[in-house]
Amino acid sequence: MISPREELFIVSHAYVPEHLPGYVRAISGAEPYLLGDYLCFRVGDFLLFNGYPLENPFDATTLGQAINSAISRFRPRHVALIAPKIPETLASGQVRERDQCYRLDLAQATRDAKLRNMLRRASRDARVESSHEIGEKHISLIGEFLFVHPVSEEIRYIFERIPAYVATVPTARVFSARNGAGALIAFDVAEFGARDYAFYQFNFRSREHYVPGASDLLLDAVIVASQSEGKRFLNLGLGINPGVRRFKEKWGGKPFLAYEYCRYAPGPPTLLDLLLRKR
């Protein structure tokens, strides 16, 4: 568990959404722990380890020591790890995913002529509203996305728990684009719980009520809200694929963090572990 003082430290230094205890707890049901400069989350015999240090520069050796300490303490059967780089000593050959995380400097955020024209056209057919609620239509768009797009087991798990996340975390906000008849065209979920960063979490679009530029209209609203709340940066998330990367780069997003993910089973316990386990 973490204390109020530790949580204040965390949100003051958070720069990836997995630094936010409320978000991870709502999605996974895991209990957060602060281990020095690192956050980890425990649920049952599963350990979720965030390998992005909160305060100090990333160092693979330090990360390896922190993970080994967490494994000795919690003795998980499975470990999921995200980090700028997975230490080879922990999970050699086990990296499942590599990507780059994109960021927008809100002090330098601009809209070029092409973007302004697109926003102007989209605003003729759509309006954006902000709330702290997800309704049945939002849930339907999530279901539509999962039906159409093949996703990993982990991504499906996260997406299916978005409604619970929004319902339980007050710093999560839903930006909805609707047409003149009130139909839901698209929506974003953004997170504002960190001191310096806002987080562009999720985007879903309707195939039935498609409006060109609706996602741009939503991102523009997220940017304006982030600036009004005094955030310095908007973490735009991972590149994922060329289309998503182009969308984020069009808005001025730039890669600022390497991302690697792995999931593995720690090795068998040492003799010392077995002795300590009997105490």
C-alpha angles and dihedrals in degrees: 000000000000129000125231088254091053091048090053089052091049098051090044090059103029117128103157123052091239087069090069111090093200094055096046093043092051093049100041108017087233125148115237125230129185111219107184106292095350137078124216133176127212127202118167109310092338124100122198108197123193106208095191107104114228100218114004132061115273115269121178094209093053090047091051091052092049093051093047089051091051092048091051090049101044101023096211123189091214133031128196113194134187120185143140085261130005109232109242091222090064105044112358109188092003100102107127101180140022126186145134126257116226128217136189119210100222093203089062099038111134137165116224122213093269092052093046090052092049092050091048092052094045092049089061090065102028142041126199125225130181127217144147095241139087117207135195092273091055090050089050091055090051089051091048091053092050091048094051102037125058107228136173123267089252094053092047089051091052096045093050089056098050092101091055090048093053092044095053106033112068094196091062114096133191120217111196128191114206133180126231092276091054096252116149109250100175141329142205131205114212131182126217103175099111124082100234104016137063116196128222096212113169140001126192129178134196118237091200097051099034118169119181111240095018092125089050090051090052095047089049089055091049090051092050091048091048092051092047089054092053098249118160098206141022113216103215096191130230128343091235097172139355094268093052091045092052091050092053094043090050087062093048098265115155132189110261105159135039113227130205129169132193139165121203147151114250117238122267116290119270122239088259090054091052092049092049091047090060094057 
